[in-house]
Amino acid sequence: MVSLLIGELAYGVADRRAEYVRIGVLASSLLAAALAAVIFRSRNRAYRDLAAIEERDSDADGIPDVRDATTPATTGSAPPTAHSAAATQRGWA
């Protein structure tokens, strides 16, 4: 809204360039909204993946594998830093 006001003040209402300003401002607003939706979906997917890793309980003992020292996820076959590796890859750590 502020951009539309600035465009109107800069070019006036009757100027033909004011139409281009309106079109440019509205198009860039739509583009920004679409880009934000893509970024937020990607971020939500990453958090959902991390939550699934943290909540996994493969031996059904009621303790998530990330916290359980007796599960293979923290003691042997899988690397113990699977969660931190995912966080580092996404730039969170």
CYANA upper distance limits for C-alpha pairs under 8 A (distance plus 0.5 A):
  1 MET  CA      5 LEU  CA      6.86
  2 VAL  CA      6 ILE  CA      6.66
  3 SER  CA      7 GLY  CA      6.60
  3 SER  CA     25 VAL  CA      7.24
  4 LEU  CA      8 GLU  CA      6.60
  4 LEU  CA     21 VAL  CA      7.85
  4 LEU  CA     22 ARG  CA      6.70
  4 LEU  CA     25 VAL  CA      7.29
  5 LEU  CA      9 LEU  CA      6.63
  6 ILE  CA     10 ALA  CA      6.50
  7 GLY  CA     11 TYR  CA      6.55
  7 GLY  CA     12 GLY  CA      8.12
  7 GLY  CA     18 ALA  CA      6.96
  7 GLY  CA     21 VAL  CA      6.49
  7 GLY  CA     22 ARG  CA      7.96
  8 GLU  CA     12 GLY  CA      5.41
  8 GLU  CA     13 VAL  CA      6.31
  8 GLU  CA     18 ALA  CA      6.74
  9 LEU  CA     13 VAL  CA      8.48
 11 TYR  CA     15 ASP  CA      6.51
 11 TYR  CA     17 ARG  CA      7.15
 11 TYR  CA     18 ALA  CA      6.22
 12 GLY  CA     18 ALA  CA      7.14
 13 VAL  CA     18 ALA  CA      6.82
 14 ALA  CA     18 ALA  CA      7.84
 15 ASP  CA     19 GLU  CA      8.13
 16 ARG  CA     20 TYR  CA      7.74
 17 ARG  CA     21 VAL  CA      6.78
 18 ALA  CA     22 ARG  CA      6.74
 19 GLU  CA     23 ILE  CA      6.72
 20 TYR  CA     24 GLY  CA      6.42
 21 VAL  CA     25 VAL  CA      6.52
 22 ARG  CA     26 LEU  CA      6.59
 23 ILE  CA     27 ALA  CA      6.44
 24 GLY  CA     28 SER  CA      6.51
 25 VAL  CA     29 SER  CA      6.62
 26 LEU  CA     30 LEU  CA      6.79
 27 ALA  CA     31 LEU  CA      6.68
 28 SER  CA     32 ALA  CA      6.51
 29 SER  CA     33 ALA  CA      6.70
 30 LEU  CA     34 ALA  CA      6.73
 31 LEU  CA     35 LEU  CA      6.64
 32 ALA  CA     36 ALA  CA      6.57
 33 ALA  CA     37 ALA  CA      6.74
 34 ALA  CA     38 VAL  CA      6.93
 35 LEU  CA     39 ILE  CA      6.77
 36 ALA  CA     40 PHE  CA      6.52
 37 ALA  CA     41 ARG  CA      6.58
 38 VAL  CA     42 SER  CA      6.73
 39 ILE  CA     43 ARG  CA      6.66
 40 PHE  CA     44 ASN  CA      6.49
 41 ARG  CA     45 ARG  CA      6.60
 42 SER  CA     46 ALA  CA      6.81
 43 ARG  CA     47 TYR  CA      6.80
 44 ASN  CA     48 ARG  CA      6.52
 45 ARG  CA     49 ASP  CA      6.67
 46 ALA  CA     50 LEU  CA      6.79
 47 TYR  CA     51 ALA  CA      6.57
 48 ARG  CA     52 ALA  CA      6.70
 49 ASP  CA     53 ILE  CA      6.86
 50 LEU  CA     54 GLU  CA      6.72
 50 LEU  CA     83 HIS  CA      7.29
 50 LEU  CA     86 ALA  CA      8.13
 51 ALA  CA     55 GLU  CA      6.53
 52 ALA  CA     56 ARG  CA      6.47
 53 ILE  CA     66 VAL  CA      8.08
 53 ILE  CA     83 HIS  CA      7.50
 54 GLU  CA     64 PRO  CA      7.07
 54 GLU  CA     65 ASP  CA      7.71
 54 GLU  CA     66 VAL  CA      6.24
 54 GLU  CA     83 HIS  CA      8.12
 55 GLU  CA     64 PRO  CA      5.91
 55 GLU  CA     65 ASP  CA      7.91
 55 GLU  CA     66 VAL  CA      8.23
 56 ARG  CA     64 PRO  CA      6.02
 56 ARG  CA     65 ASP  CA      6.38
 56 ARG  CA     66 VAL  CA      8.16
 57 ASP  CA     61 ASP  CA      7.61
 57 ASP  CA     62 GLY  CA      7.37
 57 ASP  CA     63 ILE  CA      6.93
 57 ASP  CA     64 PRO  CA      5.16
 57 ASP  CA     65 ASP  CA      5.69
 58 SER  CA     65 ASP  CA      7.40
 58 SER  CA     71 THR  CA      8.39
 59 ASP  CA     71 THR  CA      7.86
 63 ILE  CA     67 ARG  CA      7.11
 63 ILE  CA     68 ASP  CA      6.46
 64 PRO  CA     68 ASP  CA      6.61
 65 ASP  CA     69 ALA  CA      8.08
 65 ASP  CA     71 THR  CA      6.49
 65 ASP  CA     73 ALA  CA      6.71
 65 ASP  CA     74 THR  CA      7.52
 66 VAL  CA     73 ALA  CA      7.56
 66 VAL  CA     74 THR  CA      7.04
 68 ASP  CA     74 THR  CA      7.75
 69 ALA  CA     74 THR  CA      6.51
 69 ALA  CA     75 THR  CA      7.04
 70 THR  CA     74 THR  CA      7.82
 70 THR  CA     75 THR  CA      7.20
 71 THR  CA     75 THR  CA      6.78
 72 PRO  CA     76 GLY  CA      5.44
 72 PRO  CA     77 SER  CA      6.08
 72 PRO  CA     78 ALA  CA      6.91
 73 ALA  CA     77 SER  CA      7.00
 73 ALA  CA     78 ALA  CA      5.38
 73 ALA  CA     79 PRO  CA      7.24
 73 ALA  CA     80 PRO  CA      6.79
 74 THR  CA     78 ALA  CA      7.27
 74 THR  CA     79 PRO  CA      7.23
 74 THR  CA     80 PRO  CA      5.04
 75 THR  CA     79 PRO  CA      8.35
 75 THR  CA     80 PRO  CA      7.27
 76 GLY  CA     80 PRO  CA      8.36
 78 ALA  CA     82 ALA  CA      8.03
 81 THR  CA     85 ALA  CA      6.23
 82 ALA  CA     86 ALA  CA      6.74
 83 HIS  CA     87 ALA  CA      6.79
 84 SER  CA     88 THR  CA      6.46
 84 SER  CA     93 ALA  CA      7.66
 85 ALA  CA     89 GLN  CA      6.54
 86 ALA  CA     90 ARG  CA      6.85
 87 ALA  CA     91 GLY  CA      6.70
 87 ALA  CA     92 TRP  CA      5.55
 87 ALA  CA     93 ALA  CA      6.07
 88 THR  CA     92 TRP  CA      6.13
 88 THR  CA     93 ALA  CA      5.34
